């Protein structure tokens, strides 16, 4: 998977190394939790205004990319 330093940051000093949106203390997992609960992306963005729409969509694209890589058959 490609690194996306403009979207996700992992630092021991920020929530013990939990992946967060860059420039925030909002865990990426929080976005996933919202969507799994049936909430809309707009609901998440309203509740976490420090996360931009571009960051949230970028994180979802990274997740999609990771799933594609993991689902690819080995050759």
C-alpha positions as CSV (number, residue, x, y, z in Angstrom):
1,X,0.0,0.0,0.0
2,X,1.2,3.5,-0.8
3,X,2.0,5.9,2.0
4,X,-0.3,8.9,2.3
5,X,1.5,11.2,4.7
6,X,-0.9,14.1,3.9
7,X,-3.9,12.1,5.1
8,X,-2.9,9.8,7.9
9,X,-0.4,10.1,10.7
10,X,0.9,7.6,13.2
11,X,2.9,8.9,16.1
12,X,3.5,7.4,19.5
13,X,2.7,10.8,21.1
14,X,-0.7,11.0,19.5
15,X,-3.2,8.6,21.0
16,X,-0.5,6.0,21.5
17,X,0.2,5.5,17.8
18,X,-3.4,5.1,16.7
19,X,-3.7,6.2,13.0
20,X,-5.4,9.6,13.0
21,X,-6.2,12.2,10.3
22,X,-3.2,14.5,9.9
23,X,-3.4,17.6,12.0
24,X,-6.1,16.2,14.2
25,X,-6.5,13.7,17.1
26,X,-9.4,12.0,15.2
27,X,-8.8,8.3,14.7
28,X,-9.4,6.9,11.2
29,X,-11.3,4.1,12.9
30,X,-13.9,6.7,14.1
31,X,-14.8,7.3,10.4
32,X,-15.2,3.6,9.8
33,X,-17.3,3.3,13.0
34,X,-19.7,6.0,11.8
35,X,-20.1,4.4,8.4
36,X,-20.6,0.9,9.9
37,X,-23.3,2.4,12.2
38,X,-25.2,3.7,9.1
39,X,-24.2,7.3,9.6
40,X,-23.6,9.5,6.6
41,X,-20.2,11.0,5.8
42,X,-21.7,14.4,6.4
43,X,-22.7,13.4,9.9
44,X,-19.0,12.4,10.6
45,X,-17.7,15.7,9.1
46,X,-20.2,17.7,11.1
47,X,-19.2,16.0,14.4
48,X,-15.4,16.3,13.6
49,X,-14.9,19.6,11.9
50,X,-11.1,19.4,12.0
51,X,-11.3,16.6,9.4
52,X,-11.8,17.8,5.8
53,X,-14.0,16.1,3.3
54,X,-10.9,15.5,1.2
55,X,-9.2,13.8,4.1
56,X,-12.2,11.5,4.8
57,X,-12.6,10.5,1.2
58,X,-8.9,10.0,0.9
59,X,-8.9,7.6,3.9
60,X,-11.7,5.6,2.3
61,X,-9.8,5.4,-0.9
62,X,-6.8,4.1,0.9
63,X,-9.0,1.5,2.6
64,X,-10.4,0.5,-0.8
65,X,-6.9,0.2,-2.3
66,X,-5.8,-2.0,0.6
67,X,-8.8,-4.3,0.1
68,X,-8.0,-4.6,-3.6
69,X,-4.4,-5.5,-2.9
70,X,-5.4,-8.0,-0.2
71,X,-8.0,-9.6,-2.6
72,X,-5.7,-10.0,-5.5
73,X,-4.8,-13.6,-6.1
74,X,-1.1,-14.6,-5.6
75,X,0.8,-15.5,-8.7
